[in-house]
Amino acid sequence: MPEIAIHCDQIKKTYDKGEVIAVDNVSFDVKRGELFGLIGPDGAGKTSIFRILTTLLLADSGDASVDGFDVVKDYKAIRQRVGYMPGKFSLYQDLSVEENLNFFATIFNTSLKENYDLIKDIYVQIEPFKKRRAGALSGGMKQKLALCCALIHKPSVLFLDEPTTGVDAVSRKEFWEMLKKLKEQNISILVSTPYMDEATLCDRIALIQEGKILSIDTPENIVKSYPGKLFAIKGKSTYQLMQGLRQLEDVGLSYAFGEYIHLTFKKDSADNETDLRKHLQETNIDVTEIKEIKPTIEDEFIRLSLL
């Protein structure tokens, strides 16, 4: 039996501009001890899925279970077994680090001492600031404190909703190192992130856009599924270069990617690059670099989004 299983037909949300489908026919499962990533931009439906699985939101239709318990019938049992770290820092900012930890431990009838082995690698980094108010901590320290509070009752499943958004690069790296150690203790982890580079750190990922799952697989297999050759092209004027490329009948996809434009052809051939250079030369577009590259998870995400 999977640690987490969800099949949500639909969740609708009403905004000023009308009704929006936040989650649309989403199905996936997470195995025990697996680090599973929900990868997608803001507004993709990640938080709505987390709220269903943590019993904070009811789907319009469908079903879901966590640790073998139904999210509707057994919500009390689930709340005792999961740790949840929302995207926004939600601890008591006027309480100290130590007071926050003791408060959450008390809620679950446990103590910092009882489950210290689980959080010690994280807690030692914030212990020097244990008397400091949570609101006065840096972004990275807030993140570590929130993770400690989510783990204080020794959950079997951990939900982390965009935990590294707005955190510096060093703290992001440290955070993912912590997750690796937690996974070794057989804790199932479901993490959401808009950062494609973090997707490679998960065992499996689900790419999600506009409430729909685009693909579910290991990061390696998702990259391998990218069809055909991919070229990166750089010119003095990105706009002019993009307009010129779109005039080519053989071009499949073309999109801006940093300072480059990534491009595919409808049909791969040995003459693709030669024909491309000839076309750009004939249209007087100044190109500084053309190279064939290996696709990334972000390339596959963009490709699937544009289908």
Buried (B, 14 or more C-beta within 10 A) or exposed (E): EBBBBBBBBBBEBEEEEEEBBBBBBBBBBBBBBBBBBBBBEEBBBBBBBBBBBBBBBEBEEBBBBBBBBBBBEBBEBBBEBBBBBBBEBEBBEEBBBBBBBBBBBEEBEBEBEBBEEBBEEBBEBBEEBBEBBBEEBEEBBBBBBBBBBBBBBBBBBBBBBBBBBEBEEEBBEBBBEBBEEBBEEEBBBBBBBBBBEBBBBBBBBBBBBBBBBBBBBEBEEBBEEBEBBBBBBBBEEBEBBBEBBEEBEBBBBBBEBEEBBBBBBEEEEEEBBEEBEEBBEEBEBEBEEBEEEEBBBBBBBBBBBEE
